[in-house]
Amino acid sequence: MIQLKKNRLGGPIAGVAILAVSLCMAQAQESDGTPATLPAPVAVPEIVFTSWTGPYMRSQMLGFVRPYEAKTGARVHVEHYDGGIAEIRDQVESANVVWDVVDLTQADSLRACEEGLLEDLSDIQLPDGADGTPASEDFVPGALNDCGVGVIVWGTAFAHKKSAFGDNPPTTIADFFDTETYPGARAIRDDPTVIMEWALMADGVAREDVYPMLETEEGVERAFDMMDSIRPGLQLWSAGLEPARMLNSGEVAMSSIWATTGATASQKEGADFLVNMDGRVIELDLFGIPKGSRYKEEAIEFIRYASSTQALADMVSYLPNGPTRNSSLPLLSEETLAQIPNGPAYDDKAFIRSDAEWWAANHARLEEAFNIWTSAGARQGASGTVR
């Protein structure tokens, strides 16, 4: 009896079908009665790519995962997670690393790198841009660090229910906190990032002073004081499409929302909300390789392909996030360029670039304070993070 081994994902190992066929054919004989000689099965490279689910994962599947498989013959298993570095930490600390490439926010990439949870990619040889620009000059600031290679530029914006405010819709981030002029429940992501920057900006703090202000206890209290106006009826979300559902159903009048996911959902038939880019917070996602991956070289090859000029442009064509390579921009259609959150269409809107290094150092402190604040009445939304 043959017992099939399980692979690291819990399923039969790749090539089992080939092995079974080979075992059957091994019983075959040449015409003279001697056993047939069969070639050894060829091993197919495999990696596990872990990212956010929903429209964002679809853009990656169509933009570079399936094309990479078709070009190389490699097999890419795809899993999803809800962000953060806890699962990576568990895998690394237990010497049971089952993910090979992970899509991380910039702050999480820096935190995981500092904790020694990611492989060093400082010497990775990335292809030049399609226009000949060296990779080191082609990526936007922050898209390359010792453990990460940039994927997308994305943003968090706010949305409002169209039918709630008629001819007097909210136009600025300060309106998000003005529940007298714009009554109704609010929804925010279950995380201190973005909402705390918004609160200080809405209270008149200049963008360049937001993070120095949050360094102080006075600044943190000032942010929470501003946020108190939206606490009655507040709902928390972690699933990227949940704000769209809440707005369409009338559960909330305004919500923070991932800009590209929200903009796409707002165009669907029956949608009753609009996305406003004023005050948007711009962030990055980067590829990383968990420390101890048994397929590090294969993972590096995947990252080289997926972060190329054409692959990033292809991905963005399915969901209009910003590509992290400048050389990808000329490959985008005018329609796509008009939608990306860091594009020229929104140059007239106020925005802030998330300080990933600052959040990497301060997230734990503010997350604790945020959880205490939300425990006073915010209701959890659905789980499972999608973009």
N, C-alpha and C positions, 0 to 999 in steps of 0.2 A: 504494500500500500504506500502511495506517495502522499506525503503531507505537504501542502503548499505553504511556503512562508508568507507572512504578512509584511507589507511594506510599512514605512513610517507613517503613512496616513491611515493605516488600519485595513487596507484593501490588499488583494493579491499583488504580488510584486509585478512590475512591468515586465513583459516578456513571457508571462505564464502561458498565454495562448500559443506563443511560438514554441515554448518548451513542450507543451502538450502535443502539438503537432509533430515535433521532432521525435518524441517518444513513440508515437504511433508509427511514424515512418521508419523508425529504427528497426521495426520488425520486418520491413520490406527486404527483399533479396534481389540480387542481380539475377539476370537470366540463367547464369551458371550455378545458381544456388548459394553463392557467397553473399554475406551481408552487404547491404548498400552502404557506401561511405557518404555521410551527410556533412555539410559545412556547419561549423559551430554558429549558434545564434549570435547576431551582432547586437551588442549592448546599445541601447538608445539613451542618450543623456537625458536626465530628468532634474527639474528643480521645482520648488514650491514657491509661488509668488503670492504674497498676502497683501490685500488692499482693502479699501472701503467698498461696500457693495452699492447697488443701485445704478443710476445713470453714469456715475463716474467709472465704476468697474466696467460697464459696457463700453465706454469710450476707450478704455485701455485694452479690453479684449479685442476690439475691432481695429484699434490704432496700431498696436504693436505685439500683443500676445500671439494671436493667430498668425499674423504675418511672420513673426519670428519662427514659429513652429514650421510653417510652410517652407521658409528659406533654409533652415538648418536641419530639419528632421528631428529636432529635440522635442521633448514633451514637457509642457509647463502645466503643472497642477495649480489651480487657483483656489485660494481660500480667502475669507473675509474676516475682519475684526472691527472693533469699535474704537480703534485708536489707543493712544497711551503706550506705555512701555512695560506694563506689568507682565503681560504674557511673554514678551521677549526675555525679561528678567527671569521668569520662572524656567523657561527653556534653557537658558544659559547656566543658571545656578544648579539645575538638576542634570546638566550634561546630556540633555535630551532635546537638542536643537532640531526641530522639524521644519522650520521655515528657512528659506534660502535668500529671498529678497522680500523686503517689507517696504511699503509706502508709508512714510512717516511725515508728520508735520515737522517744520523746521525746528521748533522748540523741543519736540520729542527726540529728533535726531541728535541735537546737541546734548540733551540730558543723557540719552542712552550711550552716546560716545564717551561722555565724561565718566560714566559709570563702568566703562569697559565692556559694554554689552554688544558692541558692533565691531566688525572687522575694520582695520585701517585701510582706507581707500585713497589716502593722500597721494599715492604714486600711480593710481589707475591711469592707463593710457586711453583717453577718450578721443573719438574721431573729431577732426576739425569740422567746422561748420560747412554747409554746402557751398557757401560763398568763399571758402578758404580761410575764414577767421579761425585762429587757433582756439581750441576748446577753452583754454584758460581765460580767454577774452570774450568768448561767445555767450557764456552763461550770465544771467543777471546777478547782481550782488546778492550774496548769501546762498546761492544755489549750489555752491561747492564748499564742503568742509572736509575735515579729516576722515569722516566716516560716511559721507553722503554725497549723492549726485542728484541735482534738481530734476523734478518732474513737471510741476505746474506752478503757476502763480494764480492764486485764487482769492476770493474775497467774501467777507460776511457783510451783508447789507440788511436793510429793514424793509418789510412789506406791510401794506395796509389793505384792508378789505374795501374794495371799490364802492360797494353799495352803502357803506357805513357813513361816509362823509360827504357824499354828493359833490357839490361844486367847491368845497373847501377842504381839499385833501391835505394831509401832512406833507411837508416839503423838506424839512431839515431834521437832523438827528435829535435836536432839542424837542421837536414835536412828539417824538416817541415817549418822552417822559411827561408831556403836558396832557394829563388826563382830564383836565377841566375843559380845555378847548376840544380835545379829541378823546372823549370818554370811551371806555370799553376795556376788556381784559387784554393783557399782553402775554406773549410767550417769548422765552429766551432759551438758549442752549444751556444745558446743565453743566456749566463751566464758567469760571470767573473771567476768562479771556473775552475780549470784545466788549461785554456789557460794562465792565469797569472803566475801560477807555471811553466808551460812549458817555457814561455818566459824567465824567469830568469834562469832556468836550462840551456836553450839553449845558454844563454849569459854568461855561465860560473859560475853562482852562485851555491855553494854547496847545496845539498839538505837540510842540517840542517840549512842553513842560509836563505832559501827562505822566510819563514814567518816573521822572524825579518826584512828582507829587505822590505817586503810589508807593514810593519808597518810605514815606512817612505815615505814621499812624493817623495824623490829621488828614492826609490825603485819602487814606482808605475810608475813614469815617465820612469824609465829604462825598465820596462816591456812593457809599451805602445810603447816606441821607438823600441823595438824588434818586437813588433806586427805590426808596421807600414809596415814592408816588405810584409805582407800577406793581407793588407787592399785592394789593387786593386782587384776588382772582388770577394771580400769576400762574402760568403753566410752564413746565420745563420740558424741553425736547432733547433727544439725542439722535433721532432718525431724521436724515436730511429732508425727506419728503413730508414729515409730520407737520411742519409749519404750514405747508400748502393745504393739508387736510383741515387743520384747525381754522385757517382763514376762510376756506370755502364753506365750511360747515357753520361758521358764525360763532365758534367757541371763543375766538379772540378777535380783536379788532386790528391789532398790529402784532408783528412777530419779527424777531431776527431771523435771518434765512441765509443759507449759502447762495451767493449771488447767481451763479450760473445754473444751479439746480432750480432755484426759484424762478429765474427768468424763463427757463424752458417750460416749467410747469404752469406759469402764468399765461402762456400762449395756448394752452390746451382748451378744447371746447368746454364751456361751462365754468371756467376758472373765474373767480370773483376777487382777485387781488392784483396789485401792482407792486413791483419791486423798485425801491428808491435807492440810488447809489450814494446819496449824500452821507458823509461820515463813514463810508465803508472802511473796513479794516483789511488791508492787503497782507496775505501770508503766502508761504511757500510749502510745498511738499517735496520730500527728497527720497530717493531709494537708499536703503541700507541693507547690509548683510549681517545677520545675527552672528555673534562670535561663536565659532565652533561649527559652522556649517560644513557638512561633509562634501558639499558641492560648490565650494567657493569659486573655483575657476569657471565653472559653468554659470554661476550666478553673475560673475563679472562680465562674461560674454553677453549675457542677457541685458545687463545694465548698459553696456556699450551700445547695443542695438537700440534699446528702448529710449535712450537719451539722445539719439542722433537727431539731426535737423529734421529729416523727413518723418521719422516716427513720432516726434512730438507734434509736428504739424498735422499728421494724420489723426492723432488722438484728439487734438483740439477741434478738429472738424466735426467730431461726433458730439462734443460737449464743449461750449466755448469758455474754457478756462484759458489763462494765458500760458503760452509755452515758456519754459525757462531759458531757451536759446533765442537770442535775437535773430539769428539766421533763419528761424522758422517763420518769423512774421511775414516776410514777402511771399511765402507759400500759402498764406491764408486768404480766403475770399473776403471781399469787402463786408459781406454780411457777418462773417465770423469776427472780423476785426472790430466791428461796431458793437459786439456783445461782450468781448473779454473784459474782465473787471479792471485791468490795468491798461486798457486801450484808450485811444485818442478820443473816443466818443464821450468819455467821462472826465476829461481834463478839467472841466469847469466845476466839478463836484469836489467838495472837501473830502479828504481821506487821510488815513494814518497808516503807516507801515508798522505792522506788529513787530515789536522788538523781541525777536525769538531768544536772543541771549539773555535778555532781562527776564522773560518768562521762564526760561530754563532754570534760572536761579531763584525765582520767587513764586513759582506756581504752587508749590506745596503750602507755603504760608498763606496765600490768598485763597486757595481752595478750601482750607479749613475755615477761614472767616466767611467765605461765600456759603459753605454748607450750613453754618450756624444761621446766617441771615435767611437763607431759603427755607430752613426748617420751620420758620414762623408761619408758613401757609402755602408755599408753592406746591403745586400738584405735579407729580411725575407724568411725563408723556410716555410714548411707546419706546421700547428699547431696540437696539440694533442700529448702528450708524451707517447711513447711506449718504452719498452725495449725488 
